[in-house]
């Protein structure tokens, strides 16, 4: 089952259980470091980025239409998150509380199975990304990202993709020109 199929299975299982809808403007924060994640979100439209900010920002993950997003570290552990989640453009979300979500996991084998598949998919994605960052040169990282997630290049500004791929925007632009 590919990533998109996993998301579709998960969203279909949760369809009737979302509690409210929210809209975030470009550059608004869904959460900041130190927040405790008490909600999970289905991105109906728009795009977001998950990042950490030490001496500089490092983009960790993106979310766009029909994907799920939360500060996963905090959502799972209940501890304050290390991550920021920021809207990159106007973004419409459906929201579910962690409490309701955990109740659904206990009550529905289908939702629990879909959640497990989604978490497995996240782990595999993260492992692929780590492998890219420690093993491959910048051009190969971009090629692999294009292969895995072509939608990223349609939804996300290049400066954030460059941060995600751990290179400068100029290097990313040069690589993309050479790939044409």
N, C-alpha and C positions, 0 to 999 in steps of 0.2 A: 504494500500500500504506500503510495507516494505522499509527500507532505500535504498537498492540496486535498487528497482524499481523506487524510486523517482529520484535517480541519473541518471538512464538510460533515463527516460522521459526528464529530464532537458538537458542532453547531446545530445539526439536526436534532441531536439528543437533548439539547438544552433549549430549543426554540421557544417553548411556551413558558419558560421559567425566568426570563429576564425581568427585572423589577422596575427599571426606569431607563430613560434615554437622556443623554447629556450631549452638549456640543461644546467643543473647545476651539478657541480662535488660534490662528497661527502664533506660535511661540509661547502659548500658555502651557503651564505645567500641570500634568495630571497628578504627579507626585514628585517629591524632592527627597534627597538623601536625609535619613533620619525619620521619615514617615514610616508608619506600620501599615502594610497593605491589608486592607479589610474588604477589598472588592476585587472582582475580576471583570474584565471588559471585553466586549466583542466589538471590533472596529467595523462599523457599517460603511463608512466612507472616510477618506482622508488618510493621513499617515502620521506616525509618531516615531520617535527614536528613544532608545534606552541608552543612557550613558553614565559614566562616572566622571568625577571632576576632582583631580588631584591638583598638580601644578598646571595641567592642561586637561581638556576634555578628551575622553576616549569613548567612542561609540561602540556599544556592545551588541546591539540588536535593533532591528526595525520592526515596525508593525504597520500593516496597511490593510485595505479592505478585506473583510472576511478572515481576519486573523484574531487571535486572542492575545491580550496583553495584560500584564500586571507586574508589579515588582516581585518577581517570582521568589527571590530569596526570602523576602519578608512574608509573602503569602503562605509559603510552606512552613516557615519556622515561627512566625509571630513576632520576630525580632525586628528592630528598625532596619530599613533598607539602606544599602549603600548607593542605590541607583536613583537617577532622575529620569522621569519620563516626560517628554516634551512634544507637543503637537508641532508638526512641520508645516501644516496647512490646516485650514478648517477641518475639524474631525468630528464625526458623529459616532457616538458610542452607545451601546446598550450595556447596562450595569447589573451585576448581581453581587449581593453581599457574600462574604466568606461563610458566614453562618448558614445562609440558605444553601450555598454551594456544597458545604460539607454534609448537610442534611440530605441533599440529592445524591451525593456519592454513597451514603449509607443505604438509601432507599432504592436506588436504581442500579442494577448490575450493568445495564447498557451504558449509563453515564460513567460509571466507574471504569468500565472497559475502555471507553472513548478517552477518558482522562489519562489512563495508563498509556494508551497509544500515543497521545499528545506529548506526554512527558518523555517517553522513549524517543520520539521524534526530536524534541528539544535537545536531549542529550547527544544524539547522533549529530545534529547540526553543530552543536558546540564543539564536539570532538573534531569534526571536519574543519571548523574555523581555526581551532588551535593548531591542528596539523598544518593548515595553510600558513599561519603566521610564523611557525617555527621552522618550517621545511622549505617553503617555496620563495622564489624571487618575486618581486612585485608584479611583473607581467603575468606570471603563472597564477598568482593569487587572484588577479582580476579575471583571467580566463575562467578559473574555477568558479568564481562568484557569478560570472555571467552564465555559466552552465547550470549552476544550482538554482540561482534566483534572478532570472532575467527581469522580473517585474521590479526589482529594486532600482534598476537603472531608469525605469519609467516613472517611478513614484518618489524617489528620494533625491534631493540636491547632491551634486557631486562632492561638495565639501564634506558632507557627512559620510558618504560612501568612502571617501579617501580616509577619513578618520577610522572607519570600521576596518578598512584594509591596511591600516597603519602605514600610510604614505601621505605625501603632500598632495594637495589638489592639483598642482602642476604636473607631478609625476603621473597621477591618474589620467589627466587630460592627454598627456603625451602617449601613454599606453593605449588609451581608447582610440586616438588618431591612428596609431600604427596597426590596430586591429581591423580597421575598415578596409 
